[in-house]
Amino acid sequence: MEGQMTIWDFLKEEPLESIPEEEMVRQIGSALGVNFVYDPHFGNYRAKVGKSTLRVSYDRFDGCFDDALFIGCDFDSGPPHSSGAGAPCDSIREAIEWFEKYRRR
């Protein structure tokens, strides 16, 4: 409904630099209703949703955008028809919206 308020109207977006990675992961997991677990081998957080795997972690642009921090989001659908997608997100809100978009597919 146009003009309807959402949770985002009440939350203040903090710069990623001021949010510890674990807190960023907790907020995204809470919004999506999943529990991300750190994978030390790959250095990211993973959550299984059915056969799909969601992954999230902080990273930096290398050599562009002033090496800005971003949230790396990706997923793979798992067998039998493995497919996936990934994206750099500039905010927790953007990351949640990105995962929700692919969850609906």
FENGI-V986404 format. One record per pair of residues at least 12 apart in sequence whose C-alpha atoms are under 10 Angstrom apart, sorted by the first residue. I is the first residue (numbers start at 1). GAP is how many residues later the second one is. Records with the same first field share a line. If there is no record, write none. Layout:
I=GAP / GAP
//
This chain:
8=85
11=82
13=78 / 79 / 80
14=77 / 78
15=54 / 75 / 76 / 77
16=42 / 52 / 53 / 54 / 55 / 74 / 75 / 76
17=41 / 51 / 52 / 53
19=73
20=38
21=23 / 24 / 35 / 36 / 37 / 50
22=14 / 16 / 23 / 35 / 36
24=32 / 33 / 34 / 47 / 67 / 68 / 71
25=12 / 13 / 19 / 20 / 21 / 30 / 31 / 32 / 33 / 46 / 67
27=65 / 66 / 69
28=28 / 64 / 65 / 66 / 67 / 68 / 69 / 71
29=17 / 18 / 25 / 27 / 67
30=66
31=61 / 62 / 65 / 66 / 69
32=64 / 65 / 67 / 68 / 71
33=16
34=12 / 13 / 14 / 15 / 20
35=12 / 13 / 14
36=12 / 17 / 18 / 19 / 20
37=18 / 19
38=17 / 18 / 19
39=16
43=13 / 14 / 15
44=12 / 13 / 14 / 15 / 28 / 29
45=12 / 13 / 28
46=28 / 29
47=28
48=27 / 28 / 29 / 30
49=26 / 28 / 29 / 54
50=27 / 28
51=25 / 26 / 27 / 28 / 29 / 31
52=23 / 24 / 25 / 26 / 27 / 30 / 31 / 32 / 51
53=21 / 22 / 23 / 24 / 25 / 31
54=19 / 20 / 21 / 22 / 23 / 30 / 31 / 32 / 45 / 49
55=17 / 18 / 19 / 20 / 21 / 31 / 44
56=15 / 16 / 17 / 18 / 19 / 30 / 31 / 32 / 39 / 43
57=13 / 14 / 15 / 16 / 17 / 31
58=12 / 13 / 14 / 15 / 30 / 31
59=12 / 13 / 29
60=12 / 28
61=27
68=22
69=19 / 20 / 21 / 22
70=17 / 18 / 19 / 20 / 21 / 22 / 25
71=16 / 17 / 18 / 19 / 20 / 21 / 23 / 24
72=14 / 15 / 16 / 17 / 18 / 23
73=12 / 13 / 14 / 15 / 16 / 21 / 22 / 23 / 25 / 26
74=12 / 13 / 14 / 21 / 24 / 25 / 28
75=12 / 24 / 27 / 28
77=25 / 26
84=18
85=14 / 17
86=12 / 13 / 16
87=12
//
